[in-house]
Amino acid sequence: PLRLFRHRGFMIATVAMFFAFSSFMGPNVLIPLWLQTNMNYTATTAGQMMAFNGLVAVCVAPIAANLIGKIDPRLMMSTGLAIVALDTFWRTSFNTDMTFWGLVPAQMALGFGMPLFFIPLMSISMSSVLPEETASAAGLFGFLRTTAGAFATGVIVFAWRDATVQNHAQIAGTLNNTAGTLAQLHAAGQSAQQALMSVDNMVQTQSVMLGTNNIFAVVAVIVACVSAGIWLIPKPKKLARAGGGGH
């Protein structure tokens, strides 16, 4: 029922959800891929890293739910996305020397910011439509959220690989003293082919790292824009409480 988009609050909330959820998939998709393909993490260790996000979110979610109706939900949503944007900007400075515990604070910050956005989002969007339209609005909202996640996963992975290839070509074209490096590797006992592969592996490692940073930079800009756009939503007079799993 596209007539639901005649409500400005619902329309803006839905657009914000689409881009925010798409951006949220960035860290969730890229971090495990990067850790396993570039940082030699096992699937178990990468999963343990991602768990810090969920642990913090579980603690923050009840607090965010209790704040609904007490403070302006737009302030909660904008603050949550601002935290995520700053966290994502921080991720653009990551490098291949990052340790496990050096990455944990970034995951915790993400888990802190997202509940502040998603929990009041459902309430403010449902409060923007007529009571008889609530069921249709909830269904459309959930459909677009699922679509956003699927769409973002494909786009982000493709863009990450494309950025990696471009960075690889740029780095390979600006290497200094390659002959000296190959000679040192050859003197260390590697064959000519092995030495070339070693240099290429080093270039590939840095290319993947730069590609990851590039994607996070784009995601951070999108989240920052959505954080500012939240204030276009009219302040609801009465908020609807999000049901179980609504966020």
N, C-alpha and C positions, 0 to 999 in steps of 0.2 A: 504493500500500500504506500505508494510514493507520496500520497497526500500528507503523510506524517512529517515530511520535510517542510511543510508550511510553518511548522513551529520552529522559530529561530533557535531556541534553546536546544531542542532535539537535534536539529541539523548541525549546529556547531559542535555539540557534544559528540555526535557521530563522526564528524570529520576529524575532530581531535583524537577520538579513540582509534580511528583507522591509522592515522600517521604515528601516533604514540605507540600503539601496539606493534606496528611494523618496525618502528625504531627499536622497541624493546627486544625484538627478535635478533637484532644485531649482536649484542653481547652474548645472548643465549646460543646463537648459532656459531658465531666466529670464535669465541673463547675456547670451547672444546676442540674445534678443528685446529686452531692455532696451537694449542697446548700439545695435541697428539701428533701433528704433522711437523711442527717446527721446534718444539721444546722437549720432545722425547718423553712426554708424559704418557703413562698408561691410561686406558679408559677409566680405570678405577680412581686413579689420582685426579684426573680431570673431573670426574663426577664429584669427588670430595671437594674440589675447588668450587664447583657450581652450587654445592649444598649450602655454602655460607649465604648465598642469596636468599634461598628459601627459609633458612633458619631465622634470619633477621626479619623477613617479610611476615613470618608467622607471629613474631612478637609485636610488630608494628601494627598489623591489621586490626586487632581488637581496639587499640588506642584510636586509630583512624575512624573506626566505626562509632566509637563513643563520642567523637567530636562532631559527627554529623548532626546538624541542627543547632549546634552551639556556636560555631563560627562559620563564616562565609565559605561554602564549599569550593568556590572559585579560588580562594586563597590557598586551601589545602591542595587542590589540583595543580595550581601554578607553582606552589612551593615544591611539591613532589617532582614535577617535571624539571624544575630548575636544578634540583639535586641530581637528577639523572643526567641532565645536560652537562653539568660541571664534572660529574663522574666520567662521562664519555669523553669530554675534552681532555681530562686527565689521562685517559687510556691512549690518547694519541702520542703520549711521551713514553709509552712502554718500549722496552728493548729486549734483546735476547739474553740479557744478564739478569732479568727479573727472577726473583726466587718465589717459591710457593707462597710464603708468608708476605712477600711484597705485593702479591696480587690479591690477597684476601681482603684488604680494606676497600678495594674497588668493588668487589662483589658485595660486600656488606652495605656500601653506600647505595648500590643499585637496589638491594632488598629493602632499604629504608625508604627510598623515594617512590617506588612503584605503588605500594598500597595507598599512599597519600593521594595518588591520582586515581587509581582504578576504583577504589571503594566509593568515594563520593560521585564518581562519574555516572555510575548506574542510577543513583538516586536522583541526580540533577537532570539526567536525560528523561527518566520516567516521569518526573514532576513537570516536565515541559509539555506533556501531551494530555489529552482529555482522558478521564478515567476509563471510558469504554475503548480507548485506543491502546491501553497499556499492554495488553497481551500481544497485539500486533507489533508494537514498538519494541518489546523485549525480544520477539523472534527476529525482527529485522536487525536489531542491534547485535544479537548473537551471531547471526549469519555473516554480517560484515566483519565482525571480530575474527571469525574463523578464516574468512577470505583474506583479511589483512595479514594474518600469520602465514598462510600458505604462499601468498604473493611475495611477501617480504623475504621469506626463506630462499625462494628461487632467485630473486633479484640480488640479494646480498651475496649469496654464494657465487653467482655469476660475476658480479662486480668485483668481488675479492680476487677471484682467479684472474680476471682481466687486468686488474691493477698490479697483481703479482707479475704477470707476463711483461707488462710495460716497464715496471721497475727493474726487472731482470735485464731487459734490453738496455736500459739507460745505465745501469751500474756496469754491465759488461763493456759498454762503450767508453767508460771513463776510468777503467782500472789503470793503476800506475805500477810500473815495474813488474809486470806480469811474468816476464822472462826470468827475473831474479827469483820470484816466488816459486816458479816451476823448477828452477835449478835447485833451490833449497829442498823442495819436496823430493826431487830426484836423488839428491845427495843423501836424503834420509832413508832411502831404500825403496821409494815408490817408482814404478815404471812411468814412462811418459804418459800413458793413458790414465793411470791411477792419479798422477799429479793433476792432469786436466780435470778429472772428475772431482778431486778434492777442492780445486779452485771453484769449479761450478757449484759444488754443494755449498760453499761459503757464500757465493753470490746468491744462490737460491734462498738460503736462510734469511739473508738480509732483505731480499725482495719480498718474501712472504711477510716479514715483520713490517716493512714499509706499506705493503698493501693493506695489512690489518689496520695500521694507523690511519691510512687514507679513508678507509670505510668508516672508522670511528669519527673522523672529523666531519664527514657528511652527516652522519647520524646525529652528532651533537648539535649541528646547526638546525636540523629539522626539529629536534626536541625543544631547542630554545625558542624557535618560532611558534611551536604549538603552545609552549608555556605562556608566551605573551598573548596568543590568540584566545586563550581560555577566558579572558576578561570581556570578550565579545558576547559571551553567554549572559542573558539577563538573569539577575539574581532571583531565584525562585522564592515565592512567598511561603511555600510549605514544601518541605522535602519528603519524598517517598523513601522509606527504608528499603535498602537492597536486601532481597531475600538470600537464602543460602546459596552460595556459589554465584551470586550476581556479579561479583567483581572478577 
